[in-house]
Every structure is written in structure tokens, then in C-alpha cells.
Amino acid sequence: MRILVLGSGGREHAFSWKIAQSPKCEALFVAPGNAGTAEVGTNIDLNVNDFDGIGNFVKQENIDLVVVGPEDPLVKGIADYFKNDSELANVGLVGPSQEGAQLEGSKDFSKQFMERHNVPTARSKTFTKENLEEGLNYVSSHPLPVVLKADGLAAGKGVIIAETHEHARETLKEMLVDAKFGDASSRVVIEQYLDGIELSVFVLTDGENYKILPEAKDYKRIGEKDTGLNTGGMGAITPVPFANEEFLSKVEERVVKPTVNGLKSENIDYKGFIFIGLMNVGGDPYVIEYNVRMGDPETQVVLPKIKSDLVDLLEATAKGTLGNIDYTIHPEAFTTVVMVSGGYPGSYPKGLAISGIDTVDTATVFHAGTKLDDSNTILTNGGRVLAITGKADSVEKALENAYNGVSKISWQNEYHRKDIGQDILRLINN
């Protein structure tokens, strides 16, 4: 098969790394890719939202399968673009229709979807600039803390947890009136705060059948002990010890089945990944959010844990034959630590030379914000630069292997959290 992966982050490098291992993969292209994807495939200088350019490339190169990494092209309708072009309609594409992508593209849409299909989630209400006064009154009387979410895509940063009513009112004004997150916060979902332990469950569905992939826990805050600003993710771990068989059975019955069946009953075309952000509240799962693609950096632990050929799973998803496929996972634990540019998630420099990647021997290095210069030197090209994934028989040893890899890599003002997985180790040791 000739395969095209869309995207340029750590998630896409992990996809490319896994796909390249398949005997079915004859040629692999990544658009636009990064310095890591260049090692396992051919980078193509195409923007993920350039549907005409992507379509022409797919036709010219006789691509059989397209795997869409990020959410933006899905929300903008790339699956519909392929479906509506007679020459592209038969190309396999892993990713939902534009309507299906609203599960992530609009928090309000996803909340209403969950209500219609009795998927457990926090109580919520949506406000716009037009009913700002009503919204201010609502947050003033809301139990604390108050969760405020930008309705649209905000690169994982559109959620604010306000500890006081004053902060909640200020935040609501900033989001609706001052467009704190641009168009993404022209509508704001205000919801009940759920107190529990967070984790993510990943589902691959062809619209009829589904496979539940390994679960993961990620670390969103920039600072140690989960302090500071939200980021796209500073690390991840699988398996999650509190996600035992009983809990995951509840997730399947109460969340996965009604979600997949709900999409089907509403005739929403959905062939792709569903990322379910969950809160474990006293042993019961509540959905915090849906994403319509794999998470980053969770992909960097979930895909290495899958033992089976990923291309078999992706091909079956695109063809609607996922029910015929079985897959297996490795028994080991996988942990990833994200190395970022100093200043992230605020402003940070780019173009800094990275050293030591080739000396890492205890972990796998996934590139995120990297690029090659003319002399093939690897440079930083983003906020989250690398994800270092360790594997071992225990979470503790897997973390040791990951951090050993981190210690060998450096660039000016590099930063990483030193406490990834410590909460999990405390759970295991108690």
C-alpha cells in the first residue's frame, strides 16, 4: 500500500514509525512532516488544510490510504472533500466526516450529542455575547470551581477552571467579549467541575464496529505537580492502573457503545478515531470531552503498545471491515516525557540546534516540533519539540528508561517535567 499521513507533530511521527513497520507499507509519505518522519518516510511540503494540493498529490502518487493526524482538516471537512471527488472517493481515508468532526469542533454540539444518547457527562450550559448578562449571573451562582470551555478548537488551551466567582466572571468576559481564544470562544460552555482522576480511552471505529485501544493518562500542565498553564501535553503513560477491567467495562457499556450507536443512529459518517477524555469519579466514568483523532502525546505510548500491524487496523477502518480484525497488545508499560522549548506554552524561540538524539539507547525518540536545516542538523521548530518513550515490565522502569533518554538530549533552554508518572507510582505502591 501507498500511504499518506497528514500532520507534523509527535503523533504523526508515531503513526509513521508504526506504519513503516508494516510489510503492507510499500511507500510512506508525510505532509508536511518533521525531522523524525523524514527518517521513516518522505516528507511532502503540503499544508494539512490544502485540500486541493493533497487531493492532487494523492491522485499523482496513487495513494491507497490517507491517515489524518490533526483535528483541523477533519473539522474543515477533508473526508467530505474526498467523498465528493469521483477520483478520490475510493481512496481509503481514516477520519470522520465534517459533521462527525463536530464532536470535537464544537463543545456545545458534543454536549447535546451526549445528552441525546445518555452518555454520562458534567451538567452544562452554553452562552454567547448576546446573552452575556445571563451568563454572568449563571457563573455568579454556580458551585465552585467553575469550568469554562471555548466552544471551538483552541489547540488544547481553551479550558479555564475558575476557583472564584470573580475569576469566572472575568474569564467569561475575556472569552466572549475580548475573544480570548478568537472565534473559538464566540460561544462558551460553562460546566460542573468533576472531581476525580483523569484518563483517556481511544476507540477506532468504522461506523459499525469498533476496537478499544490501550488507555492512557496524560499530563496537561506545564509545571510540576500539575501547576501552571495548560499545554498540549507534557507526558503520558499506559497502562493506567486504576482503569481495571471493571472500570473499562463501564466505559464500554456507558460511553463507547452509546457513542458509536449514536453516530450510527444519526447517520453521521464516522470512520476513524474517537478520543474519549474521561474523569473517573468514584469508580464511574464521566466524559469530559471527545476528540476526533488520536491524542498527542498519548499516541506516543498507545501505538508502541499495539503489537499488531497498524495498517491492518487502519485499512479495515477505511473499508468498513473492522469487525473481521483482531488485534493484540504488548504486556509492557510505556511512558513518554515531552521535551519543550523554554517559554512554552507562551512565546519561545525556534531554530535552536538539538544534540544527543542519536545517543539515546533506552527509549524511542518521537519528533514533534523539529526540522532539518540544509546541513541536516536537527533544529527546534515548535513549542513541544520531542517525546521520549520508554518501555519496560513496570511503569517505574519505563519511566527510568524514558528519563534516561531525556538526559542525553539537549538544546538551549530546554524544559521538561521531572514528575511524569509519580502520581501513578504512588497509586501502584499504595
Steps between C-alpha positions, in 0.01 A plus 500: 500500500600858434414703809480873579502630859385861550662706776834604644496421873604224737174318434574488127857381554363220721246406230770506231741297716236231558367498142854469358540171693215339304589259217195647322659846484662537157547879518438752778457876459446757775363849439661719614684276751803581715862392544386168654249404230775562241680196646211259435325655197515783248395846618278695261473878525122524522282675759248268670218740400602521132234252385558565127875448538448183707242368254730558202791332678283196587399466133854547365659254744219241492457518877286216643452627856499843664535528879398842635697588814375841626145618561502816287466341152234263638291785640547684167364198311786313332306169512208667316743649246626150415150353494375767259785457249439203268876429469555511878181334623655152487815599689491374860495790747522458878310791652134596552278715282472873573177434691667226706795730570261738678540269801829687545436810292216616725481433875132600487427245224679224694314587823165481324603173332589351841165609644309347207676166545517491881879511515602599856654850509510814715193728503552802275353809336620695194518881469587755230570875504128558440402350836813607692303642794317171543836320486653732764204438731529126434870478595442727803269241654685192368668265753879544505724427323339592165622352171486729193569351156540674165247335267737471204854376438759670722800265466434336837518831686135615500404368845515720811422375852395800712540462878302819583181654362692820420754305292213317325328829409826656377582190294153488343534866394854440365380203296176645361571875479880516457515182285773349722509192273384674180193353329541185713358689802210673325298238690598385848386180672481536878496169679508329835843415635557127533732391778687181417793352308529572130586253226437450130352203317553466125260335260544414134169460314388437142154636587361156579770309689757630744823407674595644839871585493730520805400774746741772609543780753659825389636804683365832376656763729839654430618485863590224743211363711255612230549875550514788254350544156335229293708363212439253220641234736829449685505121532286184494481148642335169413364284656309701762481293822160626615348418158437140599274254323193610697553870423575440130188283476295798627673722243406262219136457607424858609720701263645314200190308390255794532750727319553266202130409488405868531714594198345215304142586600553862390648384167830674574776353283782412739804294405785586730617555855293618794706631789285496814628722779362352821483577870490205737266627772480243778535212255250638245603646162386849393591646162689830514538529123519320171783547252471364148863390462770346714649707781850642515707386695274200577556358149868468586415238766182346353639406157822342635281287731309359202671178389293441186554653157347849519444510124260203529293698751506824298415328173208314660373827650497671160336197333238440771633152586635566849276227642716239322824615664649393831791680653743437784702721733838476670489421874759768589443850633580799277572853623586817308658824619460812283796735460396859422655833411552738792210746506238251375195520512572873463749640249821310430786511245529261205798377304714382793739210429415175684776262604508146637200337328718232339648401839164394649499122544238436772200667334337594169525866397190641329545837332232769532621857442819426304640569154820431307716785374702488177786317672260238649533642853184446707355831623212590729190611308224518759408512867480127561816374334552130584318218681726235654324164547633229730366146534554238770326236710401765755393865485790588729761344269332640187524849654864438587568404136317807368678742734833336418430591137401855597830547687699441181326766290552873529446841341500853633230557768350150463234420765317185608299393801691275738190356670320320215343182637576566867127504584463161327793356696341618824176324400686179413708504819200565723 
